[in-house]
Amino acid sequence: MWLNIGVDESNILLDWQNITLKFIEEARRDLFYKAFIAEIDNTVVGLVVQKTFLSFK
């Protein structure tokens, strides 16, 4: 994705996948993040990420 929008490969950390997976795990566990993927014929056509806000009472 980043290469497709012009980010130079030298600016991408070699461990990008593990860093991303760790963030997702922590965000789901501690920050109430949810992700939804839309697929057509096994091709991702959309993605949305939501952070649930818990209001104070």
Phi and psi in degrees as a GROMACS rama.xvg file:
@    title "Ramachandran Plot"
@    xaxis  label "Phi"
@    yaxis  label "Psi"
@TYPE xy
-64.4775  -39.2073  TRP-2
-63.5708  -35.8759  LEU-3
-65.063  -25.155  ASN-4
-103.067  12.5028  ILE-5
97.9113  5.33561  GLY-6
-72.7907  128.366  VAL-7
-67.8706  138.668  ASP-8
-56.4433  -29.3801  GLU-9
-67.9329  -16.3706  SER-10
-93.6374  3.59378  ASN-11
-105.837  124.692  ILE-12
-64.4158  139.366  LEU-13
-60.8061  -30.1552  LEU-14
-94.3275  27.6236  ASP-15
-57.0068  -38.4648  TRP-16
-68.2814  -44.8539  GLN-17
-65.2919  -38.4101  ASN-18
-61.7975  -44.4551  ILE-19
-65.0707  -45.3553  THR-20
-63.8454  -37.7101  LEU-21
-64.8068  -43.3229  LYS-22
-60.1674  -46.1181  PHE-23
-60.5976  -45.1029  ILE-24
-59.9183  -47.7411  GLU-25
-67.5622  -39.0742  GLU-26
-65.066  -41.3704  ALA-27
-66.0535  -43.0255  ARG-28
-73.9441  -44.175  ARG-29
-107.508  -22.9668  ASP-30
-117.438  6.53447  LEU-31
61.0808  34.7024  PHE-32
-79.7101  146.153  TYR-33
-133.517  146.023  LYS-34
-127.433  143.953  ALA-35
-132.234  132.723  PHE-36
-118.603  135.325  ILE-37
-104.368  130.138  ALA-38
-126.542  146.314  GLU-39
-131.877  122.022  ILE-40
51.7179  46.846  ASP-41
63.0691  21.8605  ASN-42
-118.299  126.965  THR-43
-69.8821  124.581  VAL-44
-116.647  -5.62194  VAL-45
-169.625  155.144  GLY-46
-150.395  138.906  LEU-47
-137.734  143.315  VAL-48
-122.706  137.088  VAL-49
-127.167  137.762  GLN-50
-110.627  118.573  LYS-51
-76.6129  127.881  THR-52
-99.0266  126.139  PHE-53
-100.568  114.391  LEU-54
-74.6969  157.219  SER-55
-88.6244  140.366  PHE-56
